Amino acid sequence: MNLLLRLAWTWLARRWRAPVSTLGPCVTPFRVLPTDLDLLMHVNNGVYLSLMDVARMDLMYRADLVEKIAARRWYPVVVAETIQFRRSLYLLDRFSITTTVAGWDEKAMLLEQQFVRGSEVIASAIVRSRFLVRGGGGVDPSELAVLAGLPAQSPELPEHVALWSASQMR
């Protein structure tokens, strides 16, 4: 329920936040809530992944993509993700998630997301995401790029993203 409320707040707050490029960066602010904590009183590792979902939706809201995607009956799914934790987040900490689209290949979009508190990077993640069509089938990432007003050809992926993506089962 907590994440549904955060998603609803993100949807409402998009009106007061600046639009962003489809590629990002999109900075989404958060505060650690009691429901985010584990028994050691820091943010549970699974909560990080759920908050990343909300931040990716913020990117789609603020890049004006949600209605365009929904009109085509497309929806995003995470295919793979990896995260590296550097520090902990604690109750009531303010932090943000910076989301950028690194690029795409023939099947999926590749995004980078960073959790930042002040100027300190707390965690970094790479996400491989596909768009599917309700009723069956997948969306070619170049088709999504064109819908978003981008060239069909992906920007060159950062080396670490390309290596990680190549290591994933397809």
N, CA and C atoms as an extended XYZ file, in Angstrom:
510
Properties=species:S:1:pos:R:3:atomname:S:1:resname:S:1:resid:I:1 pbc="F F F"
N         0.816       -1.192        0.000 N   MET     1
C         0.000        0.000        0.000 CA  MET     1
C         0.867        1.266        0.000 C   MET     1
N         1.954        1.212        0.755 N   ASN     2
C         2.873        2.341        0.839 CA  ASN     2
C         3.353        2.753       -0.554 C   ASN     2
N         3.713        1.764       -1.376 N   LEU     3
C         4.221        2.088       -2.711 CA  LEU     3
C         3.120        2.617       -3.618 C   LEU     3
N         1.894        2.152       -3.451 N   LEU     4
C         0.785        2.699       -4.231 CA  LEU     4
C         0.559        4.166       -3.886 C   LEU     4
N         0.674        4.503       -2.600 N   LEU     5
C         0.537        5.904       -2.202 CA  LEU     5
C         1.680        6.744       -2.773 C   LEU     5
N         2.887        6.198       -2.766 N   ARG     6
C         4.024        6.925       -3.348 CA  ARG     6
C         3.834        7.105       -4.855 C   ARG     6
N         3.333        6.086       -5.520 N   LEU     7
C         3.088        6.198       -6.956 CA  LEU     7
C         2.015        7.258       -7.221 C   LEU     7
N         0.963        7.258       -6.424 N   ALA     8
C        -0.092        8.267       -6.582 CA  ALA     8
C         0.478        9.668       -6.336 C   ALA     8
N         1.316        9.812       -5.312 N   TRP     9
C         1.927       11.118       -5.039 CA  TRP     9
C         2.820       11.545       -6.205 C   TRP     9
N         3.569       10.606       -6.747 N   THR    10
C         4.450       10.914       -7.887 CA  THR    10
C         3.623       11.388       -9.074 C   THR    10
N         2.489       10.743       -9.303 N   TRP    11
C         1.606       11.138      -10.399 CA  TRP    11
C         1.073       12.561      -10.167 C   TRP    11
N         0.643       12.850       -8.942 N   LEU    12
C         0.138       14.191       -8.630 CA  LEU    12
C         1.247       15.247       -8.704 C   LEU    12
N         2.410       14.926       -8.160 N   ALA    13
C         3.510       15.891       -8.064 CA  ALA    13
C         4.125       16.216       -9.424 C   ALA    13
N         3.877       15.407      -10.427 N   ARG    14
C         4.453       15.670      -11.756 CA  ARG    14
C         4.056       17.048      -12.265 C   ARG    14
N         2.899       17.537      -11.825 N   ARG    15
C         2.408       18.846      -12.268 CA  ARG    15
C         3.290       19.993      -11.764 C   ARG    15
N         3.959       19.790      -10.622 N   TRP    16
C         4.794       20.837      -10.035 CA  TRP    16
C         6.282       20.634      -10.331 C   TRP    16
N         6.597       19.525      -10.913 N   ARG    17
C         7.999       19.236      -11.229 CA  ARG    17
C         8.255       19.517      -12.698 C   ARG    17
N         9.473       19.863      -13.000 N   ALA    18
C         9.842       20.208      -14.379 CA  ALA    18
C         9.757       18.984      -15.287 C   ALA    18
N         9.308       19.195      -16.534 N   PRO    19
C         9.360       18.099      -17.507 CA  PRO    19
C        10.814       17.666      -17.702 C   PRO    19
N        11.000       16.433      -18.147 N   VAL    20
C        12.352       15.922      -18.385 CA  VAL    20
C        12.432       15.313      -19.783 C   VAL    20
N        13.641       15.185      -20.261 N   SER    21
C        13.895       14.495      -21.519 CA  SER    21
C        13.583       13.010      -21.337 C   SER    21
N        13.209       12.360      -22.403 N   THR    22
C        12.945       10.925      -22.348 CA  THR    22
C        14.170       10.160      -21.857 C   THR    22
N        15.347       10.645      -22.177 N   LEU    23
C        16.573        9.974      -21.735 CA  LEU    23
C        16.959       10.331      -20.305 C   LEU    23
N        16.283       11.339      -19.741 N   GLY    24
C        16.617       11.782      -18.411 CA  GLY    24
C        17.740       12.796      -18.466 C   GLY    24
N        18.312       13.125      -17.354 N   PRO    25
C        18.039       12.525      -16.057 CA  PRO    25
C        16.723       13.018      -15.462 C   PRO    25
N        16.128       12.133      -14.696 N   CYS    26
C        14.913       12.456      -13.949 CA  CYS    26
C        15.238       12.224      -12.477 C   CYS    26
N        15.146       13.280      -11.682 N   VAL    27
C        15.448       13.187      -10.253 CA  VAL    27
C        14.129       13.142       -9.488 C   VAL    27
N        13.922       12.050       -8.764 N   THR    28
C        12.684       11.838       -8.006 CA  THR    28
C        13.012       11.858       -6.516 C   THR    28
N        12.453       12.818       -5.770 N   PRO    29
C        12.752       12.902       -4.335 CA  PRO    29
C        11.911       11.926       -3.506 C   PRO    29
N        12.509       11.458       -2.424 N   PHE    30
C        11.843       10.547       -1.490 CA  PHE    30
C        12.281       10.875       -0.069 C   PHE    30
N        11.572       10.276        0.878 N   ARG    31
C        11.965       10.287        2.289 CA  ARG    31
C        11.736        8.868        2.806 C   ARG    31
N        12.650        8.384        3.642 N   VAL    32
C        12.524        7.037        4.196 CA  VAL    32
C        11.378        7.026        5.203 C   VAL    32
N        10.445        6.124        5.000 N   LEU    33
C         9.287        5.960        5.881 CA  LEU    33
C         9.477        4.732        6.773 C   LEU    33
N         8.750        4.649        7.888 N   PRO    34
C         8.889        3.483        8.772 CA  PRO    34
C         8.640        2.156        8.049 C   PRO    34
N         7.752        2.144        7.080 N   THR    35
C         7.444        0.900        6.359 CA  THR    35
C         8.560        0.471        5.407 C   THR    35
N         9.572        1.311        5.221 N   ASP    36
C        10.710        0.975        4.361 CA  ASP    36
C        11.796        0.198        5.106 C   ASP    36
N        11.711        0.160        6.422 N   LEU    37
C        12.801       -0.347        7.249 CA  LEU    37
C        12.713       -1.852        7.494 C   LEU    37
N        13.900       -2.448        7.688 N   ASP    38
C        13.962       -3.851        8.089 CA  ASP    38
C        14.282       -3.928        9.586 C   ASP    38
N        14.584       -5.107       10.080 N   LEU    39
C        14.844       -5.277       11.516 CA  LEU    39
C        16.092       -4.548       11.994 C   LEU    39
N        17.014       -4.230       11.086 N   LEU    40
C        18.223       -3.495       11.454 CA  LEU    40
C        18.033       -1.984       11.368 C   LEU    40
N        16.786       -1.571       11.093 N   MET    41
C        16.389       -0.167       11.066 CA  MET    41
C        17.033        0.640        9.938 C   MET    41
N        17.344       -0.041        8.846 N   HIS    42
C        17.722        0.671        7.623 CA  HIS    42
C        16.827        0.163        6.498 C   HIS    42
N        16.860        0.837        5.351 N   VAL    43
C        15.953        0.480        4.264 CA  VAL    43
C        16.230       -0.945        3.808 C   VAL    43
N        15.173       -1.724        3.731 N   ASN    44
C        15.239       -3.106        3.281 CA  ASN    44
C        15.680       -3.158        1.830 C   ASN    44
N        16.522       -4.114        1.483 N   ASN    45
C        17.049       -4.175        0.117 CA  ASN    45
C        15.951       -4.327       -0.936 C   ASN    45
N        14.877       -5.010       -0.631 N   GLY    46
C        13.779       -5.149       -1.588 CA  GLY    46
C        13.040       -3.841       -1.839 C   GLY    46
N        13.026       -2.966       -0.856 N   VAL    47
C        12.360       -1.669       -1.003 CA  VAL    47
C        13.085       -0.819       -2.046 C   VAL    47
N        14.400       -0.949       -2.124 N   TYR    48
C        15.152       -0.198       -3.128 CA  TYR    48
C        14.603       -0.493       -4.531 C   TYR    48
N        14.384       -1.760       -4.828 N   LEU    49
C        13.902       -2.141       -6.161 CA  LEU    49
C        12.501       -1.589       -6.421 C   LEU    49
N        11.656       -1.607       -5.398 N   SER    50
C        10.304       -1.074       -5.555 CA  SER    50
C        10.317        0.438       -5.757 C   SER    50
N        11.185        1.140       -5.031 N   LEU    51
C        11.296        2.585       -5.213 CA  LEU    51
C        11.831        2.923       -6.600 C   LEU    51
N        12.681        2.068       -7.139 N   MET    52
C        13.174        2.277       -8.505 CA  MET    52
C        12.018        2.216       -9.498 C   MET    52
N        11.034        1.332       -9.262 N   ASP    53
C         9.846        1.270      -10.119 CA  ASP    53
C         9.122        2.615      -10.131 C   ASP    53
N         8.936        3.196       -8.951 N   VAL    54
C         8.250        4.486       -8.838 CA  VAL    54
C         9.042        5.564       -9.579 C   VAL    54
N        10.355        5.560       -9.434 N   ALA    55
C        11.193        6.570      -10.102 CA  ALA    55
C        11.131        6.409      -11.626 C   ALA    55
N        11.067        5.170      -12.126 N   ARG    56
C        10.940        4.982      -13.583 CA  ARG    56
C         9.584        5.494      -14.080 C   ARG    56
N         8.553        5.315      -13.278 N   MET    57
C         7.239        5.872      -13.653 CA  MET    57
C         7.302        7.390      -13.655 C   MET    57
N         8.022        7.980      -12.716 N   ASP    58
C         8.176        9.441      -12.698 CA  ASP    58
C         8.822        9.909      -13.997 C   ASP    58
N         9.831        9.203      -14.462 N   LEU    59
C        10.457        9.551      -15.745 CA  LEU    59
C         9.416        9.504      -16.865 C   LEU    59
N         8.625        8.459      -16.903 N   MET    60
C         7.619        8.344      -17.976 CA  MET    60
C         6.543        9.420      -17.856 C   MET    60
N         6.127        9.747      -16.631 N   TYR    61
C         5.150       10.830      -16.447 CA  TYR    61
C         5.719       12.150      -16.948 C   TYR    61
N         6.916       12.489      -16.464 N   ARG    62
C         7.480       13.814      -16.737 CA  ARG    62
C         8.027       13.960      -18.152 C   ARG    62
N         8.267       12.834      -18.829 N   ALA    63
C         8.675       12.882      -20.240 CA  ALA    63
C         7.451       12.783      -21.148 C   ALA    63
N         6.265       12.807      -20.559 N   ASP    64
C         4.998       12.794      -21.294 CA  ASP    64
C         4.841       11.543      -22.157 C   ASP    64
N         5.167       10.397      -21.579 N   LEU    65
C         5.083        9.135      -22.322 CA  LEU    65
C         3.921        8.244      -21.910 C   LEU    65
N         3.402        8.398      -20.719 N   VAL    66
C         2.432        7.446      -20.186 CA  VAL    66
C         1.200        7.315      -21.079 C   VAL    66
N         0.619        8.428      -21.477 N   GLU    67
C        -0.590        8.364      -22.313 CA  GLU    67
C        -0.292        7.780      -23.685 C   GLU    67
N         0.848        8.129      -24.268 N   LYS    68
C         1.220        7.604      -25.579 CA  LYS    68
C         1.403        6.092      -25.529 C   LYS    68
N         2.036        5.625      -24.465 N   ILE    69
C         2.276        4.186      -24.301 CA  ILE    69
C         0.957        3.461      -24.036 C   ILE    69
N         0.144        4.028      -23.162 N   ALA    70
C        -1.135        3.399      -22.825 CA  ALA    70
C        -2.062        3.333      -24.040 C   ALA    70
N        -2.030        4.353      -24.893 N   ALA    71
C        -2.890        4.364      -26.092 CA  ALA    71
C        -2.558        3.205      -27.023 C   ALA    71
N        -1.334        2.730      -26.968 N   ARG    72
C        -0.915        1.606      -27.814 CA  ARG    72
C        -1.033        0.276      -27.080 C   ARG    72
N        -1.519        0.335      -25.838 N   ARG    73
C        -1.689       -0.856      -25.005 CA  ARG    73
C        -0.353       -1.514      -24.672 C   ARG    73
N         0.685       -0.694      -24.522 N   TRP    74
C         2.002       -1.178      -24.130 CA  TRP    74
C         2.143       -1.043      -22.620 C   TRP    74
N         3.001       -1.875      -22.060 N   TYR    75
C         3.320       -1.744      -20.639 CA  TYR    75
C         4.748       -2.244      -20.392 C   TYR    75
N         5.443       -1.617      -19.418 N   PRO    76
C         6.833       -1.991      -19.156 CA  PRO    76
C         6.940       -3.162      -18.184 C   PRO    76
N         7.967       -3.984      -18.386 N   VAL    77
C         8.314       -5.043      -17.439 CA  VAL    77
C         9.836       -5.041      -17.272 C   VAL    77
N        10.272       -5.352      -16.078 N   VAL    78
C        11.703       -5.468      -15.818 CA  VAL    78
C        12.137       -6.873      -16.201 C   VAL    78
N        13.177       -6.954      -17.017 N   VAL    79
C        13.714       -8.240      -17.450 CA  VAL    79
C        14.855       -8.668      -16.530 C   VAL    79
N        15.685       -7.707      -16.141 N   ALA    80
C        16.815       -7.992      -15.250 CA  ALA    80
C        17.234       -6.687      -14.588 C   ALA    80
N        17.804       -6.817      -13.404 N   GLU    81
C        18.341       -5.643      -12.731 CA  GLU    81
C        19.427       -6.076      -11.766 C   GLU    81
N        20.354       -5.176      -11.556 N   THR    82
C        21.421       -5.411      -10.592 CA  THR    82
C        21.609       -4.115       -9.819 C   THR    82
N        21.958       -4.265       -8.565 N   ILE    83
C        22.140       -3.086       -7.728 CA  ILE    83
C        23.357       -3.286       -6.837 C   ILE    83
N        24.082       -2.199       -6.613 N   GLN    84
C        25.234       -2.209       -5.718 CA  GLN    84
C        24.961       -1.211       -4.606 C   GLN    84
N        25.034       -1.681       -3.371 N   PHE    85
C        24.800       -0.835       -2.206 CA  PHE    85
C        26.129       -0.322       -1.671 C   PHE    85
N        26.186        0.976       -1.379 N   ARG    86
C        27.417        1.575       -0.841 CA  ARG    86
C        27.237        2.049        0.600 C   ARG    86
N        26.069        2.553        0.897 N   ARG    87
C        25.752        3.078        2.221 CA  ARG    87
C        24.317        2.653        2.562 C   ARG    87
N        23.882        2.974        3.768 N   SER    88
C        22.513        2.681        4.190 CA  SER    88
C        21.684        3.956        4.239 C   SER    88
N        20.394        3.787        4.098 N   LEU    89
C        19.429        4.860        4.316 CA  LEU    89
C        18.660        4.533        5.587 C   LEU    89
N        18.382        5.571        6.398 N   TYR    90
C        17.744        5.391        7.693 CA  TYR    90
C        16.452        6.207        7.779 C   TYR    90
N        15.661        5.927        8.787 N   LEU    91
C        14.362        6.561        8.994 CA  LEU    91
C        14.438        8.076        8.813 C   LEU    91
N        13.548        8.586        7.991 N   LEU    92
C        13.359       10.000        7.695 CA  LEU    92
C        14.462       10.635        6.844 C   LEU    92
N        15.447        9.842        6.416 N   ASP    93
C        16.450       10.382        5.489 CA  ASP    93
C        15.764       10.872        4.229 C   ASP    93
N        16.204       12.038        3.747 N   ARG    94
C        15.785       12.523        2.428 CA  ARG    94
C        16.808       12.014        1.419 C   ARG    94
N        16.311       11.549        0.286 N   PHE    95
C        17.190       11.076       -0.771 CA  PHE    95
C        16.442       11.214       -2.086 C   PHE    95
N        17.149       11.015       -3.165 N   SER    96
C        16.503       11.037       -4.475 CA  SER    96
C        17.023        9.865       -5.290 C   SER    96
N        16.259        9.530       -6.306 N   ILE    97
C        16.692        8.535       -7.282 CA  ILE    97
C        16.818        9.262       -8.614 C   ILE    97
N        17.998        9.191       -9.198 N   THR    98
C        18.243        9.770      -10.512 CA  THR    98
C        18.161        8.652      -11.535 C   THR    98
N        17.244        8.809      -12.486 N   THR    99
C        17.014        7.795      -13.510 CA  THR    99
C        17.435        8.343      -14.862 C   THR    99
N        18.248        7.579      -15.584 N   THR   100
C        18.628        7.942      -16.952 CA  THR   100
C        18.491        6.709      -17.840 C   THR   100
N        18.114        6.952      -19.087 N   VAL   101
C        18.079        5.877      -20.081 CA  VAL   101
C        19.450        5.861      -20.734 C   VAL   101
N        20.174        4.760      -20.548 N   ALA   102
C        21.516        4.647      -21.110 CA  ALA   102
C        21.455        4.363      -22.608 C   ALA   102
N        20.399        3.668      -23.032 N   GLY   103
C        20.236        3.310      -24.437 CA  GLY   103
C        19.367        2.080      -24.566 C   GLY   103
N        19.477        1.405      -25.698 N   TRP   104
C        18.658        0.217      -25.946 CA  TRP   104
C        19.358       -0.690      -26.941 C   TRP   104
N        18.902       -1.932      -26.950 N   ASP   105
C        19.375       -2.883      -27.944 CA  ASP   105
C        18.169       -3.380      -28.729 C   ASP   105
N        18.269       -4.519      -29.362 N   GLU   106
C        17.175       -4.993      -30.215 CA  GLU   106
C        15.950       -5.464      -29.429 C   GLU   106
N        16.088       -5.654      -28.112 N   LYS   107
C        14.964       -6.166      -27.329 CA  LYS   107
C        14.548       -5.307      -26.149 C   LYS   107
N        15.475       -4.540      -25.593 N   ALA   108
C        15.178       -3.911      -24.306 CA  ALA   108
C        15.819       -2.534      -24.161 C   ALA   108
N        15.220       -1.759      -23.264 N   MET   109
C        15.769       -0.467      -22.846 CA  MET   109
C        16.708       -0.738      -21.671 C   MET   109
N        17.770        0.048      -21.586 N   LEU   110
C        18.722       -0.085      -20.490 CA  LEU   110
C        18.786        1.229      -19.738 C   LEU   110
N        18.537        1.165      -18.440 N   LEU   111
C        18.492        2.356      -17.609 CA  LEU   111
C        19.499        2.249      -16.481 C   LEU   111
N        19.962        3.415      -16.026 N   GLU   112
C        20.779        3.488      -14.826 CA  GLU   112
C        20.004        4.293      -13.792 C   GLU   112
N        20.062        3.827      -12.540 N   GLN   113
C        19.394        4.535      -11.460 CA  GLN   113
C        20.348        4.632      -10.279 C   GLN   113
N        20.422        5.836       -9.700 N   GLN   114
C        21.271        6.067       -8.536 CA  GLN   114
C        20.456        6.644       -7.393 C   GLN   114
N        20.670        6.100       -6.211 N   PHE   115
C        20.109        6.650       -4.984 CA  PHE   115
C        21.133        7.634       -4.443 C   PHE   115
N        20.702        8.863       -4.196 N   VAL   116
C        21.616        9.909       -3.764 CA  VAL   116
C        21.043       10.596       -2.523 C   VAL   116
N        21.894       10.734       -1.498 N   ARG   117
C        21.539       11.499       -0.289 CA  ARG   117
C        22.536       12.636       -0.198 C   ARG   117
N        22.037       13.857       -0.388 N   GLY   118
C        22.947       15.002       -0.466 CA  GLY   118
C        23.805       14.847       -1.708 C   GLY   118
N        25.108       14.754       -1.514 N   SER   119
C        26.009       14.536       -2.657 CA  SER   119
C        26.571       13.117       -2.656 C   SER   119
N        26.073       12.289       -1.756 N   GLU   120
C        26.606       10.931       -1.569 CA  GLU   120
C        25.760        9.901       -2.322 C   GLU   120
N        26.413        9.086       -3.146 N   VAL   121
C        25.718        8.000       -3.840 CA  VAL   121
C        25.563        6.839       -2.857 C   VAL   121
N        24.322        6.448       -2.630 N   ILE   122
C        23.994        5.387       -1.677 CA  ILE   122
C        23.983        4.024       -2.359 C   ILE   122
N        23.411        3.974       -3.560 N   ALA   123
C        23.316        2.722       -4.310 CA  ALA   123
C        23.212        3.053       -5.796 C   ALA   123
N        23.693        2.135       -6.625 N   SER   124
C        23.633        2.297       -8.080 CA  SER   124
C        23.062        1.028       -8.693 C   SER   124
N        22.223        1.202       -9.709 N   ALA   125
C        21.585        0.046      -10.330 CA  ALA   125
C        21.570        0.185      -11.849 C   ALA   125
N        21.514       -0.958      -12.506 N   ILE   126
C        21.292       -1.030      -13.945 CA  ILE   126
C        20.043       -1.883      -14.136 C   ILE   126
N        19.154       -1.428      -15.011 N   VAL   127
C        17.886       -2.117      -15.238 CA  VAL   127
C        17.710       -2.382      -16.728 C   VAL   127
N        17.315       -3.587      -17.050 N   ARG   128
C        16.968       -3.977      -18.414 CA  ARG   128
C        15.456       -4.129      -18.438 C   ARG   128
N        14.782       -3.333      -19.267 N   SER   129
C        13.321       -3.286      -19.267 CA  SER   129
C        12.777       -3.422      -20.687 C   SER   129
N        11.744       -4.215      -20.834 N   ARG   130
C        11.072       -4.365      -22.123 CA  ARG   130
C         9.675       -3.773      -22.030 C   ARG   130
N         9.115       -3.500      -23.177 N   PHE   131
C         7.716       -3.109      -23.248 CA  PHE   131
C         6.985       -4.208      -23.985 C   PHE   131
N         5.875       -4.631      -23.404 N   LEU   132
C         5.042       -5.666      -24.003 CA  LEU   132
C         3.726       -5.053      -24.441 C   LEU   132
N         3.002       -5.784      -25.282 N   VAL   133
C         1.696       -5.353      -25.773 CA  VAL   133
C         0.633       -6.178      -25.077 C   VAL   133
N        -0.373       -5.508      -24.512 N   ARG   134
C        -1.487       -6.250      -23.911 CA  ARG   134
C        -2.119       -7.096      -25.012 C   ARG   134
N        -2.273       -8.358      -24.733 N   GLY   135
C        -2.798       -9.265      -25.744 CA  GLY   135
C        -1.693      -10.084      -26.400 C   GLY   135
N        -0.434       -9.762      -26.107 N   GLY   136
C         0.678      -10.565      -26.598 CA  GLY   136
C         1.649       -9.818      -27.470 C   GLY   136
N         2.900      -10.210      -27.370 N   GLY   137
C         3.947       -9.644      -28.196 CA  GLY   137
C         4.760       -8.599      -27.468 C   GLY   137
N         5.878       -8.257      -28.101 N   GLY   138
C         6.778       -7.265      -27.537 CA  GLY   138
C         6.888       -6.054      -28.438 C   GLY   138
N         7.426       -4.989      -27.890 N   VAL   139
C         7.614       -3.737      -28.614 CA  VAL   139
C         9.099       -3.598      -28.926 C   VAL   139
N         9.414       -3.314      -30.158 N   ASP   140
C        10.797       -3.053      -30.550 CA  ASP   140
C        11.228       -1.744      -29.891 C   ASP   140
N        12.333       -1.743      -29.148 N   PRO   141
C        12.771       -0.521      -28.464 CA  PRO   141
C        12.950        0.672      -29.407 C   PRO   141
N        13.330        0.425      -30.659 N   SER   142
C        13.477        1.552      -31.588 CA  SER   142
C        12.119        2.179      -31.890 C   SER   142
N        11.054        1.379      -31.861 N   GLU   143
C         9.700        1.910      -32.058 CA  GLU   143
C         9.301        2.795      -30.874 C   GLU   143
N         9.660        2.364      -29.673 N   LEU   144
C         9.401        3.167      -28.481 CA  LEU   144
C        10.198        4.465      -28.543 C   LEU   144
N        11.454        4.378      -28.983 N   ALA   145
C        12.302        5.570      -29.089 CA  ALA   145
C        11.679        6.596      -30.031 C   ALA   145
N        11.221        6.146      -31.189 N   VAL   146
C        10.611        7.056      -32.164 CA  VAL   146
C         9.343        7.680      -31.580 C   VAL   146
N         8.525        6.872      -30.884 N   LEU   147
C         7.320        7.396      -30.230 CA  LEU   147
C         7.691        8.504      -29.235 C   LEU   147
N         8.837        8.353      -28.579 N   ALA   148
C         9.287        9.320      -27.580 CA  ALA   148
C        10.012       10.513      -28.205 C   ALA   148
N        10.112       10.526      -29.535 N   GLY   149
C        10.766       11.643      -30.206 CA  GLY   149
C        12.278       11.523      -30.287 C   GLY   149
N        12.778       10.309      -30.136 N   LEU   150
C        14.212       10.056      -30.197 CA  LEU   150
C        14.557        9.376      -31.520 C   LEU   150
N        15.827        9.387      -31.897 N   PRO   151
C        16.230        8.618      -33.075 CA  PRO   151
C        16.026        7.121      -32.806 C   PRO   151
N        15.787        6.344      -33.850 N   ALA   152
C        15.601        4.900      -33.693 CA  ALA   152
C        16.882        4.222      -33.224 C   ALA   152
N        18.014        4.815      -33.554 N   GLN   153
C        19.323        4.264      -33.170 CA  GLN   153
C        19.664        4.684      -31.740 C   GLN   153
N        20.047        3.722      -30.919 N   SER   154
C        20.417        3.996      -29.531 CA  SER   154
C        21.702        4.804      -29.443 C   SER   154
N        21.793        5.656      -28.425 N   PRO   155
C        23.110        6.235      -28.140 CA  PRO   155
C        24.054        5.096      -27.740 C   PRO   155
N        25.334        5.341      -27.864 N   GLU   156
C        26.296        4.311      -27.471 CA  GLU   156
C        26.166        4.052      -25.973 C   GLU   156
N        26.058        2.784      -25.620 N   LEU   157
C        25.928        2.424      -24.211 CA  LEU   157
C        27.257        2.628      -23.486 C   LEU   157
N        27.210        3.107      -22.250 N   PRO   158
C        28.437        3.129      -21.450 CA  PRO   158
C        28.992        1.702      -21.359 C   PRO   158
N        30.292        1.580      -21.308 N   GLU   159
C        30.923        0.260      -21.348 CA  GLU   159
C        30.402       -0.683      -20.265 C   GLU   159
N        30.273       -0.189      -19.020 N   HIS   160
C        29.817       -1.056      -17.927 CA  HIS   160
C        28.387       -1.540      -18.150 C   HIS   160
N        27.542       -0.723      -18.766 N   VAL   161
C        26.162       -1.125      -19.058 CA  VAL   161
C        26.152       -2.154      -20.182 C   VAL   161
N        26.941       -1.914      -21.219 N   ALA   162
C        27.016       -2.848      -22.345 CA  ALA   162
C        27.526       -4.220      -21.893 C   ALA   162
N        28.554       -4.232      -21.038 N   LEU   163
C        29.091       -5.498      -20.546 CA  LEU   163
C        28.067       -6.240      -19.694 C   LEU   163
N        27.392       -5.517      -18.810 N   TRP   164
C        26.371       -6.139      -17.974 CA  TRP   164
C        25.241       -6.689      -18.838 C   TRP   164
N        24.784       -5.900      -19.791 N   SER   165
C        23.686       -6.328      -20.652 CA  SER   165
C        24.062       -7.577      -21.452 C   SER   165
N        25.289       -7.601      -21.951 N   ALA   166
C        25.740       -8.765      -22.725 CA  ALA   166
C        25.797      -10.024      -21.870 C   ALA   166
N        25.963       -9.870      -20.571 N   SER   167
C        26.061      -11.034      -19.672 CA  SER   167
C        24.691      -11.614      -19.318 C   SER   167
N        23.622      -10.927      -19.663 N   GLN   168
C        22.281      -11.375      -19.313 CA  GLN   168
C        21.796      -12.418      -20.310 C   GLN   168
N        21.023      -13.387      -19.815 N   MET   169
C        20.415      -14.384      -20.704 CA  MET   169
C        19.333      -13.697      -21.513 C   MET   169
N        19.246      -14.003      -22.765 N   ARG   170
C        18.225      -13.372      -23.616 CA  ARG   170
C        17.230      -14.376      -24.005 C   ARG   170
